[in-house]
Amino acid sequence: MNYFLTEEQVMIQDLARQIAEEKLEPLRAEMDEKAEFPWEIVEVLRQSDMFGIYLPEEYGGLGGGVLELCLAVEELSRVCGGMSLSLAATALAAFPVLLFGNDEQKKKYLPDLATGKTLAAFALTEPEAGSDAGATRTTARKEGDYYILNGTKCFITNGSVADIVTVIAMTDKSRGSRGASAFIVEKGMDGFSVGKDEHKMGIRASSTAELIFEDCKVPAENLISREGMGFIVAMKTLDQSRPGVASQSLGIAQGALDAAVEYARQRKQFGRPIITFQGLQWMLADMATRVEAARALVYSVARTVDAGAKRISKDSAICKLFASDVAMSVTTDAVQIFGGYGYMKEYPVEKMMRDAKITQIYEGTNQIQRDVIGTQLIRESASKK
Ligand code: COS
């Protein structure tokens, strides 16, 4: 299908594909097995300017947008949905600064994020505040020129490797979600530490950690936007970043489809390649159709976001919901096509199936995406009257 990508976008896609095939693929099984963070790959991504793809040129980025980021994340995820997260999760954490930061904050933090010198993490989730993001318990108390943060964040992607963390904390608990505020916390700030690193089912070549704030002193100038804007900062960040999860899902699904077609051509049973059986061809055809539908949706939503559309929550949720469900179904079908071999670690499809599962859960479960879509449908309908 022709998605009418520009020359620059095709270049980014080709470069990411080359990195994925030459650098990620040889490491994929080992990093998954050992559950190691891929520092070697981060270095390759740094050298090839991948971290700056979506950041403005004035801050040292390449001046692309969400679509360019999605193209890169898709290609990397086609080979490994875990390693691609060093980039995708850094972008997620950079969005609060990019969208709501003041000039000083942008000048201070974005150039190092653009080169990949600093990695970042977005810290919203807490043990008692997952889907219910408004139930955040971490507090931020103003004391002179500082905010004092106390609380624990969990399941934070890039948590143990991030140099900066964008954190949502309550400055005024009595105001509910309107009492939340967003902060930039740097590694090394007093009272900030990393807790346990999680053992995960999938995306094992990525860091998922607990972050602990114990009287953590954050300079007041690191408040993003103003007090009380934290929930909006978080929601708008997620609106911007969910196409990225969708592109990760899309890449995983494409990788599983490619592997399944290849395997079905080689594997012989009943004296012929199994791909010659119509039942299998139809299965592959359905997988390919779902993958292409997801791609069309992801690119279209990414373009909508880049065009500066005001209301993107619904579109963003739709593409995350659809693409992650496609990733789960296509990887499951790929394992089925591989049969017994698909269940074994010698082949990559069982890993792809494990990696796919998280895309239905993080950056808002798919149940929450449906809530976001439903809420917006009601609003749109009401506004017509
Ligand atoms: N953009 C701008 N404003 C938004 C918004 C968005 N995308 N989403 C919500 N808001 C505003 C609402 O308009 C409302 O404003 P008012 O107080 O002026 O009415 C306010 O924020 C509170 O919104 P709402 O009442 O919808 O909040 P809820 O507590 O019901 O929560 C959901 C809404 C469920 C959508 C939110 O908690 C959520 O996204 N949860 C999932 C969080 C998540 O994705 N976690 C994953 C971890 S981060 S990687």
Residues whose N, C-alpha, C, O or C-beta is under 5 A from the ligand:
A	BS01	COS	L124 T125 G130 S131 D132 A133 G134 S177 I232 M235 K236 D239 S313 Y362 E363 G364 I368
